[in-house]
Amino acid sequence: MYLTGFVHRKELFQIAERWFRGQPESTDARRLTEILITDGFILGETLEDLTDFLVGDLHQQPGAYKAQRITLKGELRNTLLKSRKNLTPRIRELLSAYSRNPDYFYQDAPINGVMYLSDAGELLAVFRIKRPRRVAEKANRRIASWLFSIVQSEAKKLAKKRARRMGVPLSLLLTPEEEMVQEFARAEEIISHKFISGEISFEPGPLTINDVGGIKIVGSPDELARIEDLLSRCENCEVVERECLQGLYNAVNLIVEVPWNREQVCKRYEEKKWWKHVGYRGLSEAYLSRGLEFLLGDAADTIRLEVILTTFPDLVESELGNSIHEKRIITQRDNKDYKGNIPLNIEFLVEYLFAVGFSPSIEVSPIPIHLWGRYLPDTLFSHIRRLHNVPPQDLFY
């Protein structure tokens, strides 16, 4: 996957491509760990800088807001109850439903984020970094969309061969459903081996994910227009995509490319002694405490972030109503055109790749998931448990 929110996105993509092909290098696991430590810190600091800049422009009075780290969606949704503005009958209904039964609204769903609250406790903004599993799921969806036509084309070639053997035109070829399924599986196997051999290349485009880091700004239509204007005029910021979403989910989604402050971020790494937060990942404290600059290498100067502009009523609808975020995730999982083995294996490989970078293991050989195989989630979980020196299975006997 090509994560534009990471400064080592090209190098990470190259590692992922080698793992997809089943051809890892001996230093991949160690370098992967370094990248996740480095890029995660840079992404978090840059999200904080941009959110401070945007919220500070709207709320300029001293002490007008405070930041609060959150780990559960319930913490975010509880703040919605504190708002006294824009309480339409629909919003009152949703807030009342949440108050009666918060468990129904996925309150324990994890989130890696920071809220910005007014002095009255009302939500002004929130930024978050996607969890590794969500990135893996998105990689699955992206490659599924890209691969479907490729596998379909290969399956059509197989059908044409069968039609020629039978001496009938392809348009008159009648194929039992079971045979069509087998033919599609054969086509998928052919495509997977073309990837491994290099005949088909993994390209960054279909695997690009721009929203690993995201900011949501809550305000009136005038305030949101002001933020969009500010971003468009900002000398160091480029709006590279704009999407106006309307329907069940209403918001303006922007993808912005911003520089990160190398000097300041490296200084904060020292000040926060960040190596103490990541010491369990297999790299020594002595190595990590040398400074962030020793891990940067060919780091890119800019990253891309998602900025979502939304009103309070639309925010409540997206958190508690018809467009509730977790429900959209479930729908996305179910509504894929192509649910073959390759996209699922990509998802498992990406999740395993991240698991390696978050584990105490900095040497992995061989890669346990292959593009051409078939696996259950249990297989992936057992290999992840091994990374943490936990027995691969829980057995009653």
N, C-alpha and C positions, 0 to 999 in steps of 0.2 A: 504494500500500500504506500501511497505517496501522501504523506501528512504535511500539508503546507504550514501547519502551526509549529513545526519542528525546524530548528536551524540546521540539523543534520539529515534533512529529509532525503537527499539523494543517496547518502551512504546507507541510511536505514532501508530505503527501497532496494538497494543492491543486495543487502543482507537478506531481506525478505525474498527476493527473486531467487537467490541461491538456495534458500530453504524450500521454496516452492518446487525447485527442480531436483531437490534431494542431493544437493552438492554443497554443503556447508564448508566453510573454512575453519581451521582450528582456532582462530582468534575471534570468531564471530560472537560467541556468547559473552566474552569479556567486553568486546567493543559495544555490543548491544546494551550491556549494563551501564557503561559509561554514557552512552547516548541518552538513555532514558533518564538518568540522573541529571545530566546537563540540560537537555532540552525541556524536561519537565519543569525545572527551576526557572529557566529563561521564559517559558510560556506563562507560568504563573505570575512572575514579576511583571511581564509586559501587559498581561491582562489587568493587573492591579493598576499599573501606570495609566493605561488608557481609560479604565473605568473612573479613576480619580479625576482625570482630565474632563471627561464628559459630565459626570455628576457635579463636579465643582463648577462647571460653566452654568448649570441650571440652578444650583443652590450655593450661592456665593457667600452667604453670611457665615461668620465664624461659628464652628460647632453645629452647623446645619445638618450634618449627617455623621454616622459612625459605621464602621465595617464590622461584620460578624461572620466568622467562619461557620459553615454548616456541613453536616455529613448525612442528613436524612431529609427527604422531601417534606416530611411533616413539619420540620422547623420552618421551612419556607411558607408552607400553606397556613401555618398558625399565624403568621404575620398578616395575612390577608384579613383576618378577623378584626384587626386593629384599625382598619381604614374607615374613615367617616365620609369619604368623598365618593361621588358617582354611584350611590347605592340605589340602583334601579330595582324594581320588584324582582327581576330575574337574578340580579346579584345577591339580593337578600335571601332569595330561595336557595341559591347554591351555598352561600355561607352558612345558612341554617342547617342544610343537609350535612355539610361537613362537620358542624359542631355536634350534631346528634350521633354521627358514626364516622369518626375520622379514619378508622381502619379500612373502610370501604374505598378510601381514596389513596391507597398505596402509601400511607404515611411513613412506612419504614423502608421505602425504596431509597437506595443509597444515592448520594450526590456528593461530588467533590467541588464545593463552591464557597463563595463569599457573598453575603447580602450587604446591601447598603441601605441603612434605615434612617429616617428622619428623626428629629428629637422627640417626635410623638410616637415613634415606633412603626411608622408606615413605610412600606417597601418603595424604595426609589430605583433600585437597580440590583442586579445579581450577575456575577460571572461564575462560570464553571468550566471545568476540564472534563471531557468525556472519559468515562471509565474504559479500561482496555477491552472489556467484553463488548461494549457498545461499538467501539472502533472495529472489532473483529466482525460483528454482525453487519456493520455498514460495508465492510470490505466484501463480505459475502454477497450483499445485494448489488454492489457495483459490478463485481465480476460476473454475477449471474446475468445482469442485463447485457453486458458486453459479450458473454460467451454464448448466449442462447442462439443467436443467428449463426455463429460459427459451427456449433454442434448440429444445429438444424440443417445447415448446408451439407455437412459431412453425412448426416443420416439420409439426405436426399440422394447423395452420390451412391450410397449403398442400395437404396431403393431402385435407382436407375439400373444398376448392375443386375439386380434381381429381375427387373422387368425385361432386360435384354435376354437374360437366360431363359425366361419364359416365353419370349417372342411376342410380347404385348407392349403397347405404348404405356408410358408411366401413368398417363391420365386414366387408363383403364385398369391399372393394377389394383387388385383388391387385397388388402393386407389385414389379417386378423389383429385385433388390438394387442394380444400377447406378443405377436411377432414384431409389431411396431415398437413396443417397449424394449424388446431385446435388441432391435436394430439401433434404437436411440442409445442404449447402453454401450453397444459396440462402437458407435460413433464417438461417444464420450471417451472411451478408452483410447481410440485413435488420436483424438485431440490431446489427451493428457500426455501421450508419448511424443507428440509433436512439440509440446511445451518443453518436455525434458530434453529432447534432442536439440532444441533451439530453433527448430523449423518455424515455430510460432513464438513471437517475443511477447513478454509482458511489457506493456507500455504504461507510463505514469498516468496518462489521461484517464482511462477507465477506472483506475484505482486511486484517483485523487480525492482526498477528503479535506475540505476546507474548514470544517467546523469543529475540529478537536477542541479548540478554545473558543468560548462564546460569551458574549455580554448581552444582557437584556436590560434595556432602559425603559422605565415606566413613566409615563407623563401624559399631559394633555396633547391634543393634536398640534397645537402651536409649539409646545415644548419639543415634541418629536421632530417637527419640521426644522426647528432651530438646530437640533443635534445633527440632523442630516446635512443641513447647510454648513455647519461647522466642519463636519468630516470632509465634505466636498471641497472646502476652501483650505483645509489644513495642508501646509506645505510638505509635511513629512508623511502624509497619509494619502493613499490612493484607493478609491472605491472601485473595485474591479468587477463586482456583480451587484445587481439590485433586483429584488423580487418582491412584488407586492402580493401578499397572500390574502385571498378573500374566500369566504365560505364558512365551514365549521371553525377554521383557524384563521384569524385575522391578525396580520402584522406586516411590517416592512422588514425584510431580511437583506442585510448588506454583508458582502464579503469585502473586508478592507485589508490592504497590505500596509504594514507599519514597520518602521525600523525598531530595533531594540537597543537600549542604551548599554553598550558593552561595558563601559567603565563603571556605571552605577550598579549594574547587575552583578558584576564580579565583586564589587565592594560589599554588596548585600549578602552574597554567598559567604563572605568572610564574617560579616557582622552577625549573621544568623547561625553561623557554625553549621551549615547545612549538612556537612558530612556526618554529623551526629544523628540526623534524621534518616540517613540512608545506609548506615553502617552494617545493616543486616544483609546487604545485597552482595556479599562476597568480596568486596574490595576493602582493603584495610583503611582505617581512619588516617593513618600516616600518609597513605597515597592520596586520598581525597582531600585532605586538609592542606595540600600544597596550593590549592586555589583553583577556581573554575577555569582560569585562562589556560591551564595545562591540559584541560580536557576539550578545548574548543576545536582545535584542528582547523578544518576548512568550513567553519560554521558560516551559514548564510547571514547576511546583514539585515534581512527582513523576514517577517513571518506573516501569515494570513490568519485573520480572526473573523468570526461571525459576530455581527452586531444586529440584534433584534430590537426594533422599536415598536412598543405596544402601549395601548391605553390600559387603565386599570380594569375596566369591564372586560376587555379582550383577554387580559392576563388571567382574571378569575375564570373565564370560560375555558382557557387553555389548561388551567390547573385543576378545576373542579367540574367542568361542564362537558359539553358534547365533544370538545376537542382535547380532552385530558391527555397529557403527554404519554403516559404509560399505555393508554389504550391505542394511541397512534403507533407506538412501538410494536404492540402485539399485531395490529393490522398490517404493518410493514412486513413482519415476519411471515404472515400467512399469505400475502398477496404478491408473491414473486412468480414471474412467468416461468422461471426455470428453477427447479428444485433438485437438480442432479447432484452427483457425488462431488464434482470438482468444486463448485462454490462452497459446499459444506466443508470440504477438506481445506479450502483456503481459509475459511473461518476458524477451523480448528488449529491450523498452522499459525495464523496470526495470534490467536489467543495463547497458544503455546509459546510463541516467540516473546510476547509480552511477559508471560509467566517466568520465562528464563531470566529476563531482565530485572524482575522483581524478587527473584529467589536468591538464596545463598550460593547457588551453583553458577560458576563462570566457565565451566567446561561441559559441553554437551555433545555426545557422539554415540550412536548416530541419531538423526532426526527421526522421532518415532511415528510421525504422520507423513504419509506420502500422497501426492496428488492423485495417483492412480488406484489407491486402495479404497476400502470401505470401513468406516469406523462408527462406533457408538460414542455418545458423549462420555460414557463411563470410561472408555479407553483413554480419552483426553484427560479426564480427571485423575486417573490412576498415574499417568505420567507426570502430571503437575505435582501430585503428592510426593512422587519420588524426588523432585527437585528440592523439596523441603525436608528430605530425609524422613518422611512419614510413610508407614506401610502403604502400599499401593491400593489396598482394599481393606474394608472393615468386614471381618468374617465372624459369624457366630460360632464357628467351630473350625 
